[in-house]
Amino acid sequence: MDQTQITLTILGMAVVTFLPRLLPIKALSARSLPPVLAGWLKHMPIAVLAAMLVPTLLAPEGDLAVNLSNLYLWASIPAWLVARRTHSFVAAVLVGIAVVAIARRLL
């Protein structure tokens, strides 16, 4: 693959990534969304986060592991407490990472 083909491939990938995001913004920016749709969209970040976290917490090795040896499940408890108290996503992630690191070091 020569340099021109690589550059064109990267530019093409940028366009197909950017357009699906730009088009709805441009089409809907002049309109107000119906309250039902606005309420539904308000919950999307929580749903996406849950979809990413639950498989990691409950099946870290690919198989369901809801047991006392599941380190990620244990680390989620202090991370959840920090998130609930501080309302900070970054703080919760840092606490979760720290708990996993400390537990791996000790165990």
Biopython code that builds the backbone (N, CA, C, O; Angstrom):
import numpy as np
from Bio.PDB.StructureBuilder import StructureBuilder

atoms = [
    (1, "MET", "N", (0.850, -1.168, 0.000)),
    (1, "MET", "CA", (0.000, 0.000, 0.000)),
    (1, "MET", "C", (0.899, 1.236, 0.000)),
    (1, "MET", "O", (1.766, 1.379, 0.863)),
    (2, "ASP", "N", (0.694, 2.112, -0.952)),
    (2, "ASP", "CA", (1.536, 3.308, -1.008)),
    (2, "ASP", "C", (0.952, 4.417, -0.129)),
    (2, "ASP", "O", (-0.158, 4.293, 0.388)),
    (3, "GLN", "N", (1.697, 5.475, 0.028)),
    (3, "GLN", "CA", (1.326, 6.574, 0.923)),
    (3, "GLN", "C", (0.004, 7.223, 0.511)),
    (3, "GLN", "O", (-0.801, 7.569, 1.375)),
    (4, "THR", "N", (-0.235, 7.393, -0.788)),
    (4, "THR", "CA", (-1.475, 8.017, -1.263)),
    (4, "THR", "C", (-2.681, 7.169, -0.891)),
    (4, "THR", "O", (-3.699, 7.697, -0.446)),
    (5, "GLN", "N", (-2.575, 5.889, -1.065)),
    (5, "GLN", "CA", (-3.689, 5.003, -0.741)),
    (5, "GLN", "C", (-3.961, 4.994, 0.763)),
    (5, "GLN", "O", (-5.119, 4.958, 1.182)),
    (6, "ILE", "N", (-2.924, 5.025, 1.563)),
    (6, "ILE", "CA", (-3.098, 5.082, 3.019)),
    (6, "ILE", "C", (-3.783, 6.384, 3.410)),
    (6, "ILE", "O", (-4.706, 6.376, 4.224)),
    (7, "THR", "N", (-3.344, 7.500, 2.840)),
    (7, "THR", "CA", (-3.941, 8.800, 3.145)),
    (7, "THR", "C", (-5.406, 8.826, 2.735)),
    (7, "THR", "O", (-6.248, 9.297, 3.499)),
    (8, "LEU", "N", (-5.725, 8.332, 1.550)),
    (8, "LEU", "CA", (-7.117, 8.305, 1.091)),
    (8, "LEU", "C", (-7.975, 7.392, 1.963)),
    (8, "LEU", "O", (-9.139, 7.696, 2.221)),
    (9, "THR", "N", (-7.419, 6.298, 2.408)),
    (9, "THR", "CA", (-8.152, 5.398, 3.299)),
    (9, "THR", "C", (-8.463, 6.084, 4.622)),
    (9, "THR", "O", (-9.585, 5.988, 5.121)),
    (10, "ILE", "N", (-7.492, 6.768, 5.187)),
    (10, "ILE", "CA", (-7.700, 7.480, 6.455)),
    (10, "ILE", "C", (-8.728, 8.588, 6.273)),
    (10, "ILE", "O", (-9.608, 8.752, 7.118)),
    (11, "LEU", "N", (-8.635, 9.343, 5.199)),
    (11, "LEU", "CA", (-9.618, 10.404, 4.940)),
    (11, "LEU", "C", (-11.015, 9.822, 4.741)),
    (11, "LEU", "O", (-11.993, 10.376, 5.243)),
    (12, "GLY", "N", (-11.114, 8.727, 4.026)),
    (12, "GLY", "CA", (-12.413, 8.076, 3.837)),
    (12, "GLY", "C", (-13.003, 7.600, 5.148)),
    (12, "GLY", "O", (-14.203, 7.743, 5.382)),
    (13, "MET", "N", (-12.168, 7.035, 6.001)),
    (13, "MET", "CA", (-12.641, 6.587, 7.309)),
    (13, "MET", "C", (-13.083, 7.769, 8.160)),
    (13, "MET", "O", (-14.057, 7.663, 8.906)),
    (14, "ALA", "N", (-12.386, 8.885, 8.058)),
    (14, "ALA", "CA", (-12.777, 10.084, 8.798)),
    (14, "ALA", "C", (-14.138, 10.580, 8.331)),
    (14, "ALA", "O", (-14.973, 10.967, 9.149)),
    (15, "VAL", "N", (-14.365, 10.571, 7.027)),
    (15, "VAL", "CA", (-15.647, 11.039, 6.485)),
    (15, "VAL", "C", (-16.792, 10.146, 6.947)),
    (15, "VAL", "O", (-17.823, 10.651, 7.392)),
    (16, "VAL", "N", (-16.628, 8.821, 6.849)),
    (16, "VAL", "CA", (-17.722, 7.933, 7.243)),
    (16, "VAL", "C", (-17.919, 7.894, 8.757)),
    (16, "VAL", "O", (-18.965, 7.445, 9.226)),
    (17, "THR", "N", (-16.956, 8.344, 9.512)),
    (17, "THR", "CA", (-17.135, 8.473, 10.958)),
    (17, "THR", "C", (-17.809, 9.794, 11.307)),
    (17, "THR", "O", (-18.650, 9.851, 12.204)),
    (18, "PHE", "N", (-17.441, 10.840, 10.606)),
    (18, "PHE", "CA", (-17.922, 12.182, 10.916)),
    (18, "PHE", "C", (-19.351, 12.423, 10.420)),
    (18, "PHE", "O", (-20.155, 13.017, 11.139)),
    (19, "LEU", "N", (-19.677, 11.979, 9.217)),
    (19, "LEU", "CA", (-20.990, 12.262, 8.630)),
    (19, "LEU", "C", (-22.171, 11.735, 9.446)),
    (19, "LEU", "O", (-23.135, 12.477, 9.636)),
    (20, "PRO", "N", (-22.149, 10.500, 9.936)),
    (20, "PRO", "CA", (-23.292, 10.039, 10.734)),
    (20, "PRO", "C", (-23.508, 10.839, 12.015)),
    (20, "PRO", "O", (-24.601, 10.818, 12.581)),
    (21, "ARG", "N", (-22.496, 11.531, 12.468)),
    (21, "ARG", "CA", (-22.645, 12.380, 13.648)),
    (21, "ARG", "C", (-23.108, 13.773, 13.267)),
    (21, "ARG", "O", (-23.908, 14.385, 13.974)),
    (22, "LEU", "N", (-22.609, 14.267, 12.160)),
    (22, "LEU", "CA", (-22.928, 15.625, 11.732)),
    (22, "LEU", "C", (-24.351, 15.751, 11.206)),
    (22, "LEU", "O", (-25.045, 16.714, 11.532)),
    (23, "LEU", "N", (-24.790, 14.803, 10.406)),
    (23, "LEU", "CA", (-26.096, 14.913, 9.759)),
    (23, "LEU", "C", (-27.261, 15.028, 10.753)),
    (23, "LEU", "O", (-28.100, 15.910, 10.572)),
    (24, "PRO", "N", (-27.358, 14.190, 11.784)),
    (24, "PRO", "CA", (-28.458, 14.379, 12.739)),
    (24, "PRO", "C", (-28.373, 15.710, 13.492)),
    (24, "PRO", "O", (-29.398, 16.322, 13.791)),
    (25, "ILE", "N", (-27.164, 16.150, 13.791)),
    (25, "ILE", "CA", (-27.017, 17.429, 14.493)),
    (25, "ILE", "C", (-27.528, 18.562, 13.624)),
    (25, "ILE", "O", (-28.268, 19.426, 14.093)),
    (26, "LYS", "N", (-27.138, 18.560, 12.364)),
    (26, "LYS", "CA", (-27.590, 19.608, 11.445)),
    (26, "LYS", "C", (-29.095, 19.527, 11.211)),
    (26, "LYS", "O", (-29.767, 20.557, 11.155)),
    (27, "ALA", "N", (-29.623, 18.333, 11.078)),
    (27, "ALA", "CA", (-31.047, 18.165, 10.785)),
    (27, "ALA", "C", (-31.924, 18.525, 11.978)),
    (27, "ALA", "O", (-33.033, 19.027, 11.798)),
    (28, "LEU", "N", (-31.445, 18.277, 13.185)),
    (28, "LEU", "CA", (-32.281, 18.483, 14.371)),
    (28, "LEU", "C", (-31.957, 19.746, 15.152)),
    (28, "LEU", "O", (-32.652, 20.054, 16.121)),
    (29, "SER", "N", (-30.930, 20.484, 14.766)),
    (29, "SER", "CA", (-30.522, 21.643, 15.564)),
    (29, "SER", "C", (-31.550, 22.768, 15.537)),
    (29, "SER", "O", (-31.642, 23.528, 16.501)),
    (30, "ALA", "N", (-32.310, 22.894, 14.482)),
    (30, "ALA", "CA", (-33.297, 23.975, 14.395)),
    (30, "ALA", "C", (-34.627, 23.579, 15.022)),
    (30, "ALA", "O", (-35.505, 24.428, 15.175)),
    (31, "ARG", "N", (-34.794, 22.334, 15.382)),
    (31, "ARG", "CA", (-36.056, 21.841, 15.936)),
    (31, "ARG", "C", (-35.905, 21.536, 17.419)),
    (31, "ARG", "O", (-34.811, 21.272, 17.917)),
    (32, "SER", "N", (-37.031, 21.581, 18.101)),
    (32, "SER", "CA", (-37.023, 21.094, 19.480)),
    (32, "SER", "C", (-37.566, 19.668, 19.457)),
    (32, "SER", "O", (-38.507, 19.360, 18.726)),
    (33, "LEU", "N", (-36.979, 18.832, 20.244)),
    (33, "LEU", "CA", (-37.375, 17.431, 20.272)),
    (33, "LEU", "C", (-38.653, 17.258, 21.075)),
    (33, "LEU", "O", (-38.890, 18.007, 22.023)),
    (34, "PRO", "N", (-39.474, 16.294, 20.718)),
    (34, "PRO", "CA", (-40.652, 15.996, 21.535)),
    (34, "PRO", "C", (-40.208, 15.583, 22.940)),
    (34, "PRO", "O", (-39.158, 14.962, 23.100)),
    (35, "PRO", "N", (-40.995, 15.923, 23.947)),
    (35, "PRO", "CA", (-40.597, 15.606, 25.330)),
    (35, "PRO", "C", (-40.302, 14.121, 25.562)),
    (35, "PRO", "O", (-39.398, 13.786, 26.327)),
    (36, "VAL", "N", (-41.046, 13.242, 24.918)),
    (36, "VAL", "CA", (-40.812, 11.804, 25.102)),
    (36, "VAL", "C", (-39.427, 11.426, 24.579)),
    (36, "VAL", "O", (-38.695, 10.686, 25.237)),
    (37, "LEU", "N", (-39.070, 11.928, 23.409)),
    (37, "LEU", "CA", (-37.761, 11.627, 22.828)),
    (37, "LEU", "C", (-36.639, 12.266, 23.646)),
    (37, "LEU", "O", (-35.595, 11.650, 23.857)),
    (38, "ALA", "N", (-36.852, 13.488, 24.102)),
    (38, "ALA", "CA", (-35.842, 14.164, 24.923)),
    (38, "ALA", "C", (-35.612, 13.397, 26.228)),
    (38, "ALA", "O", (-34.473, 13.249, 26.671)),
    (39, "GLY", "N", (-36.683, 12.916, 26.836)),
    (39, "GLY", "CA", (-36.554, 12.127, 28.061)),
    (39, "GLY", "C", (-35.835, 10.820, 27.824)),
    (39, "GLY", "O", (-35.039, 10.382, 28.655)),
    (40, "TRP", "N", (-36.113, 10.188, 26.680)),
    (40, "TRP", "CA", (-35.457, 8.936, 26.331)),
    (40, "TRP", "C", (-33.970, 9.153, 26.100)),
    (40, "TRP", "O", (-33.146, 8.366, 26.565)),
    (41, "LEU", "N", (-33.626, 10.208, 25.389)),
    (41, "LEU", "CA", (-32.222, 10.501, 25.100)),
    (41, "LEU", "C", (-31.442, 10.872, 26.358)),
    (41, "LEU", "O", (-30.232, 10.660, 26.431)),
    (42, "LYS", "N", (-32.141, 11.427, 27.346)),
    (42, "LYS", "CA", (-31.487, 11.808, 28.598)),
    (42, "LYS", "C", (-30.909, 10.588, 29.320)),
    (42, "LYS", "O", (-29.928, 10.702, 30.054)),
    (43, "HIS", "N", (-31.517, 9.434, 29.109)),
    (43, "HIS", "CA", (-31.073, 8.214, 29.788)),
    (43, "HIS", "C", (-30.062, 7.408, 28.978)),
    (43, "HIS", "O", (-29.582, 6.382, 29.459)),
    (44, "MET", "N", (-29.732, 7.831, 27.790)),
    (44, "MET", "CA", (-28.812, 7.070, 26.945)),
    (44, "MET", "C", (-27.409, 6.913, 27.543)),
    (44, "MET", "O", (-26.863, 5.811, 27.483)),
    (45, "PRO", "N", (-26.798, 7.956, 28.118)),
    (45, "PRO", "CA", (-25.454, 7.749, 28.681)),
    (45, "PRO", "C", (-25.431, 6.676, 29.766)),
    (45, "PRO", "O", (-24.474, 5.906, 29.851)),
    (46, "ILE", "N", (-26.463, 6.617, 30.587)),
    (46, "ILE", "CA", (-26.530, 5.611, 31.646)),
    (46, "ILE", "C", (-26.657, 4.222, 31.038)),
    (46, "ILE", "O", (-26.018, 3.276, 31.498)),
    (47, "ALA", "N", (-27.479, 4.102, 30.010)),
    (47, "ALA", "CA", (-27.678, 2.804, 29.362)),
    (47, "ALA", "C", (-26.401, 2.321, 28.689)),
    (47, "ALA", "O", (-26.069, 1.138, 28.764)),
    (48, "VAL", "N", (-25.691, 3.217, 28.040)),
    (48, "VAL", "CA", (-24.443, 2.840, 27.368)),
    (48, "VAL", "C", (-23.396, 2.436, 28.404)),
    (48, "VAL", "O", (-22.688, 1.447, 28.216)),
    (49, "LEU", "N", (-23.297, 3.186, 29.482)),
    (49, "LEU", "CA", (-22.337, 2.850, 30.536)),
    (49, "LEU", "C", (-22.659, 1.486, 31.149)),
    (49, "LEU", "O", (-21.761, 0.677, 31.380)),
    (50, "ALA", "N", (-23.935, 1.240, 31.409)),
    (50, "ALA", "CA", (-24.332, -0.061, 31.959)),
    (50, "ALA", "C", (-24.007, -1.191, 30.991)),
    (50, "ALA", "O", (-23.553, -2.256, 31.409)),
    (51, "ALA", "N", (-24.236, -0.967, 29.709)),
    (51, "ALA", "CA", (-23.946, -2.000, 28.707)),
    (51, "ALA", "C", (-22.455, -2.306, 28.638)),
    (51, "ALA", "O", (-22.068, -3.428, 28.313)),
    (52, "MET", "N", (-21.626, -1.332, 28.938)),
    (52, "MET", "CA", (-20.181, -1.566, 28.926)),
    (52, "MET", "C", (-19.697, -2.197, 30.231)),
    (52, "MET", "O", (-18.785, -3.024, 30.214)),
    (53, "LEU", "N", (-20.293, -1.821, 31.351)),
    (53, "LEU", "CA", (-19.806, -2.277, 32.652)),
    (53, "LEU", "C", (-20.295, -3.656, 33.065)),
    (53, "LEU", "O", (-19.513, -4.459, 33.575)),
    (54, "VAL", "N", (-21.559, -3.942, 32.857)),
    (54, "VAL", "CA", (-22.139, -5.181, 33.386)),
    (54, "VAL", "C", (-21.414, -6.436, 32.885)),
    (54, "VAL", "O", (-21.115, -7.310, 33.699)),
    (55, "PRO", "N", (-21.119, -6.565, 31.596)),
    (55, "PRO", "CA", (-20.377, -7.772, 31.182)),
    (55, "PRO", "C", (-19.006, -7.891, 31.847)),
    (55, "PRO", "O", (-18.572, -8.995, 32.178)),
    (56, "THR", "N", (-18.330, -6.778, 32.043)),
    (56, "THR", "CA", (-17.013, -6.812, 32.684)),
    (56, "THR", "C", (-17.126, -7.188, 34.156)),
    (56, "THR", "O", (-16.288, -7.923, 34.679)),
    (57, "LEU", "N", (-18.153, -6.690, 34.818)),
    (57, "LEU", "CA", (-18.318, -6.979, 36.240)),
    (57, "LEU", "C", (-18.776, -8.412, 36.490)),
    (57, "LEU", "O", (-18.293, -9.067, 37.413)),
    (58, "LEU", "N", (-19.698, -8.895, 35.678)),
    (58, "LEU", "CA", (-20.290, -10.200, 35.943)),
    (58, "LEU", "C", (-19.615, -11.356, 35.217)),
    (58, "LEU", "O", (-19.749, -12.508, 35.628)),
    (59, "ALA", "N", (-18.893, -11.061, 34.145)),
    (59, "ALA", "CA", (-18.228, -12.124, 33.387)),
    (59, "ALA", "C", (-16.861, -11.658, 32.908)),
    (59, "ALA", "O", (-16.647, -11.535, 31.702)),
    (60, "PRO", "N", (-15.929, -11.395, 33.824)),
    (60, "PRO", "CA", (-14.634, -10.844, 33.417)),
    (60, "PRO", "C", (-13.805, -11.776, 32.533)),
    (60, "PRO", "O", (-13.008, -11.305, 31.722)),
    (61, "GLU", "N", (-13.980, -13.071, 32.675)),
    (61, "GLU", "CA", (-13.220, -14.029, 31.860)),
    (61, "GLU", "C", (-14.065, -14.600, 30.730)),
    (61, "GLU", "O", (-13.629, -15.508, 30.023)),
    (62, "GLY", "N", (-15.267, -14.074, 30.560)),
    (62, "GLY", "CA", (-16.146, -14.570, 29.509)),
    (62, "GLY", "C", (-17.261, -15.456, 30.028)),
    (62, "GLY", "O", (-18.289, -15.602, 29.367)),
    (63, "ASP", "N", (-17.081, -16.049, 31.192)),
    (63, "ASP", "CA", (-18.109, -16.874, 31.815)),
    (63, "ASP", "C", (-18.653, -16.143, 33.032)),
    (63, "ASP", "O", (-17.930, -15.397, 33.693)),
    (64, "LEU", "N", (-19.925, -16.358, 33.325)),
    (64, "LEU", "CA", (-20.561, -15.703, 34.461)),
    (64, "LEU", "C", (-19.798, -16.032, 35.737)),
    (64, "LEU", "O", (-19.552, -17.200, 36.039)),
    (65, "ALA", "N", (-19.424, -14.993, 36.487)),
    (65, "ALA", "CA", (-18.620, -15.176, 37.697)),
    (65, "ALA", "C", (-19.147, -14.284, 38.812)),
    (65, "ALA", "O", (-18.496, -13.320, 39.214)),
    (66, "VAL", "N", (-20.337, -14.620, 39.306)),
    (66, "VAL", "CA", (-20.895, -13.878, 40.434)),
    (66, "VAL", "C", (-20.528, -14.665, 41.691)),
    (66, "VAL", "O", (-21.330, -15.428, 42.230)),
    (67, "ASN", "N", (-19.295, -14.455, 42.136)),
    (67, "ASN", "CA", (-18.795, -15.172, 43.299)),
    (67, "ASN", "C", (-17.812, -14.282, 44.057)),
    (67, "ASN", "O", (-17.502, -13.173, 43.623)),
    (68, "LEU", "N", (-17.335, -14.774, 45.176)),
    (68, "LEU", "CA", (-16.458, -13.976, 46.033)),
    (68, "LEU", "C", (-15.069, -13.759, 45.448)),
    (68, "LEU", "O", (-14.349, -12.873, 45.909)),
    (69, "SER", "N", (-14.675, -14.530, 44.461)),
    (69, "SER", "CA", (-13.346, -14.357, 43.872)),
    (69, "SER", "C", (-13.336, -13.381, 42.698)),
    (69, "SER", "O", (-12.283, -13.151, 42.103)),
    (70, "ASN", "N", (-14.473, -12.812, 42.359)),
    (70, "ASN", "CA", (-14.557, -11.849, 41.255)),
    (70, "ASN", "C", (-14.058, -10.489, 41.744)),
    (70, "ASN", "O", (-14.784, -9.748, 42.405)),
    (71, "LEU", "N", (-12.825, -10.182, 41.412)),
    (71, "LEU", "CA", (-12.170, -8.954, 41.864)),
    (71, "LEU", "C", (-12.881, -7.694, 41.363)),
    (71, "LEU", "O", (-12.999, -6.709, 42.092)),
    (72, "TYR", "N", (-13.349, -7.733, 40.126)),
    (72, "TYR", "CA", (-14.003, -6.561, 39.541)),
    (72, "TYR", "C", (-15.316, -6.249, 40.254)),
    (72, "TYR", "O", (-15.678, -5.085, 40.423)),
    (73, "LEU", "N", (-16.014, -7.283, 40.663)),
    (73, "LEU", "CA", (-17.261, -7.082, 41.395)),
    (73, "LEU", "C", (-16.986, -6.425, 42.745)),
    (73, "LEU", "O", (-17.725, -5.536, 43.169)),
    (74, "TRP", "N", (-15.924, -6.862, 43.418)),
    (74, "TRP", "CA", (-15.537, -6.238, 44.684)),
    (74, "TRP", "C", (-15.109, -4.785, 44.483)),
    (74, "TRP", "O", (-15.462, -3.919, 45.284)),
    (75, "ALA", "N", (-14.361, -4.516, 43.434)),
    (75, "ALA", "CA", (-13.890, -3.153, 43.173)),
    (75, "ALA", "C", (-15.032, -2.223, 42.799)),
    (75, "ALA", "O", (-14.930, -1.010, 42.981)),
    (76, "SER", "N", (-16.108, -2.777, 42.282)),
    (76, "SER", "CA", (-17.235, -1.920, 41.899)),
    (76, "SER", "C", (-17.948, -1.328, 43.111)),
    (76, "SER", "O", (-18.600, -0.290, 42.994)),
    (77, "ILE", "N", (-17.836, -1.960, 44.250)),
    (77, "ILE", "CA", (-18.539, -1.460, 45.446)),
    (77, "ILE", "C", (-17.965, -0.122, 45.908)),
    (77, "ILE", "O", (-18.729, 0.838, 46.015)),
    (78, "PRO", "N", (-16.660, -0.001, 46.189)),
    (78, "PRO", "CA", (-16.151, 1.323, 46.570)),
    (78, "PRO", "C", (-16.256, 2.341, 45.433)),
    (78, "PRO", "O", (-16.456, 3.529, 45.684)),
    (79, "ALA", "N", (-16.124, 1.885, 44.192)),
    (79, "ALA", "CA", (-16.263, 2.816, 43.067)),
    (79, "ALA", "C", (-17.678, 3.376, 43.019)),
    (79, "ALA", "O", (-17.870, 4.569, 42.783)),
    (80, "TRP", "N", (-18.669, 2.516, 43.242)),
    (80, "TRP", "CA", (-20.063, 2.968, 43.258)),
    (80, "TRP", "C", (-20.298, 3.941, 44.417)),
    (80, "TRP", "O", (-20.981, 4.952, 44.253)),
    (81, "LEU", "N", (-19.735, 3.636, 45.583)),
    (81, "LEU", "CA", (-19.909, 4.528, 46.736)),
    (81, "LEU", "C", (-19.304, 5.903, 46.466)),
    (81, "LEU", "O", (-19.904, 6.923, 46.807)),
    (82, "VAL", "N", (-18.130, 5.936, 45.861)),
    (82, "VAL", "CA", (-17.493, 7.216, 45.522)),
    (82, "VAL", "C", (-18.320, 7.955, 44.479)),
    (82, "VAL", "O", (-18.513, 9.166, 44.589)),
    (83, "ALA", "N", (-18.805, 7.249, 43.477)),
    (83, "ALA", "CA", (-19.626, 7.887, 42.441)),
    (83, "ALA", "C", (-20.896, 8.468, 43.039)),
    (83, "ALA", "O", (-21.317, 9.567, 42.677)),
    (84, "ARG", "N", (-21.498, 7.731, 43.948)),
    (84, "ARG", "CA", (-22.747, 8.200, 44.577)),
    (84, "ARG", "C", (-22.499, 9.431, 45.448)),
    (84, "ARG", "O", (-23.310, 10.357, 45.483)),
    (85, "ARG", "N", (-21.385, 9.425, 46.136)),
    (85, "ARG", "CA", (-21.106, 10.546, 47.045)),
    (85, "ARG", "C", (-20.593, 11.787, 46.313)),
    (85, "ARG", "O", (-21.009, 12.904, 46.620)),
    (86, "THR", "N", (-19.695, 11.596, 45.350)),
    (86, "THR", "CA", (-19.051, 12.746, 44.705)),
    (86, "THR", "C", (-19.697, 13.145, 43.383)),
    (86, "THR", "O", (-19.486, 14.260, 42.904)),
    (87, "HIS", "N", (-20.483, 12.244, 42.786)),
    (87, "HIS", "CA", (-21.070, 12.486, 41.452)),
    (87, "HIS", "C", (-19.979, 12.733, 40.416)),
    (87, "HIS", "O", (-20.184, 13.467, 39.449)),
    (88, "SER", "N", (-18.831, 12.122, 40.624)),
    (88, "SER", "CA", (-17.697, 12.299, 39.726)),
    (88, "SER", "C", (-17.352, 10.966, 39.066)),
    (88, "SER", "O", (-16.952, 10.013, 39.734)),
    (89, "PHE", "N", (-17.511, 10.918, 37.762)),
    (89, "PHE", "CA", (-17.175, 9.718, 37.005)),
    (89, "PHE", "C", (-15.687, 9.417, 37.115)),
    (89, "PHE", "O", (-15.290, 8.265, 37.289)),
    (90, "VAL", "N", (-14.870, 10.452, 37.014)),
    (90, "VAL", "CA", (-13.417, 10.279, 37.067)),
    (90, "VAL", "C", (-12.992, 9.724, 38.425)),
    (90, "VAL", "O", (-12.169, 8.811, 38.490)),
    (91, "ALA", "N", (-13.541, 10.264, 39.497)),
    (91, "ALA", "CA", (-13.190, 9.780, 40.834)),
    (91, "ALA", "C", (-13.587, 8.316, 41.002)),
    (91, "ALA", "O", (-12.834, 7.531, 41.578)),
    (92, "ALA", "N", (-14.750, 7.952, 40.509)),
    (92, "ALA", "CA", (-15.201, 6.564, 40.623)),
    (92, "ALA", "C", (-14.289, 5.626, 39.841)),
    (92, "ALA", "O", (-13.940, 4.551, 40.329)),
    (93, "VAL", "N", (-13.909, 6.020, 38.650)),
    (93, "VAL", "CA", (-13.012, 5.188, 37.835)),
    (93, "VAL", "C", (-11.661, 5.044, 38.522)),
    (93, "VAL", "O", (-11.106, 3.946, 38.577)),
    (94, "LEU", "N", (-11.131, 6.142, 39.043)),
    (94, "LEU", "CA", (-9.832, 6.084, 39.717)),
    (94, "LEU", "C", (-9.874, 5.186, 40.948)),
    (94, "LEU", "O", (-8.935, 4.430, 41.199)),
    (95, "VAL", "N", (-10.949, 5.264, 41.710)),
    (95, "VAL", "CA", (-11.084, 4.401, 42.888)),
    (95, "VAL", "C", (-11.181, 2.941, 42.461)),
    (95, "VAL", "O", (-10.547, 2.075, 43.065)),
    (96, "GLY", "N", (-11.963, 2.662, 41.431)),
    (96, "GLY", "CA", (-12.070, 1.288, 40.942)),
    (96, "GLY", "C", (-10.732, 0.736, 40.487)),
    (96, "GLY", "O", (-10.386, -0.402, 40.806)),
    (97, "ILE", "N", (-9.982, 1.531, 39.747)),
    (97, "ILE", "CA", (-8.657, 1.109, 39.281)),
    (97, "ILE", "C", (-7.724, 0.885, 40.465)),
    (97, "ILE", "O", (-6.980, -0.096, 40.497)),
    (98, "ALA", "N", (-7.763, 1.792, 41.433)),
    (98, "ALA", "CA", (-6.894, 1.667, 42.605)),
    (98, "ALA", "C", (-7.226, 0.414, 43.407)),
    (98, "ALA", "O", (-6.323, -0.291, 43.857)),
    (99, "VAL", "N", (-8.501, 0.135, 43.586)),
    (99, "VAL", "CA", (-8.892, -1.058, 44.352)),
    (99, "VAL", "C", (-8.426, -2.323, 43.641)),
    (99, "VAL", "O", (-7.914, -3.241, 44.283)),
    (100, "VAL", "N", (-8.598, -2.380, 42.332)),
    (100, "VAL", "CA", (-8.145, -3.558, 41.584)),
    (100, "VAL", "C", (-6.625, -3.692, 41.683)),
    (100, "VAL", "O", (-6.116, -4.793, 41.893)),
    (101, "ALA", "N", (-5.902, -2.593, 41.537)),
    (101, "ALA", "CA", (-4.437, -2.640, 41.601)),
    (101, "ALA", "C", (-3.957, -3.097, 42.974)),
    (101, "ALA", "O", (-3.065, -3.939, 43.079)),
    (102, "ILE", "N", (-4.547, -2.543, 44.017)),
    (102, "ILE", "CA", (-4.146, -2.917, 45.382)),
    (102, "ILE", "C", (-4.491, -4.378, 45.659)),
    (102, "ILE", "O", (-3.683, -5.113, 46.225)),
    (103, "ALA", "N", (-5.675, -4.790, 45.264)),
    (103, "ALA", "CA", (-6.088, -6.177, 45.507)),
    (103, "ALA", "C", (-5.203, -7.160, 44.742)),
    (103, "ALA", "O", (-4.855, -8.216, 45.270)),
    (104, "ARG", "N", (-4.840, -6.826, 43.512)),
    (104, "ARG", "CA", (-3.948, -7.714, 42.748)),
    (104, "ARG", "C", (-2.576, -7.802, 43.400)),
    (104, "ARG", "O", (-1.942, -8.857, 43.387)),
    (105, "ARG", "N", (-2.127, -6.706, 43.961)),
    (105, "ARG", "CA", (-0.811, -6.670, 44.615)),
    (105, "ARG", "C", (-0.838, -7.518, 45.891)),
    (105, "ARG", "O", (0.119, -8.232, 46.192)),
    (106, "LEU", "N", (-1.944, -7.430, 46.635)),
    (106, "LEU", "CA", (-2.045, -8.145, 47.904)),
    (106, "LEU", "C", (-2.399, -9.620, 47.732)),
    (106, "LEU", "O", (-1.995, -10.459, 48.536)),
    (107, "LEU", "N", (-3.147, -9.926, 46.691)),
    (107, "LEU", "CA", (-3.602, -11.323, 46.529)),
    (107, "LEU", "C", (-2.642, -12.083, 45.721)),
    (107, "LEU", "O", (-2.847, -13.271, 45.474)),
]
sb = StructureBuilder()
sb.init_structure("model")
sb.init_model(0)
sb.init_chain("A")
sb.init_seg("    ")
for serial, (resi, resn, name, xyz) in enumerate(atoms, 1):
    if name == "N":
        sb.init_residue(resn, " ", resi, " ")
    sb.init_atom(name, np.array(xyz, "f"), 0.0, 1.0, " ", f" {name:<3s}", serial, name[0])
structure = sb.get_structure()
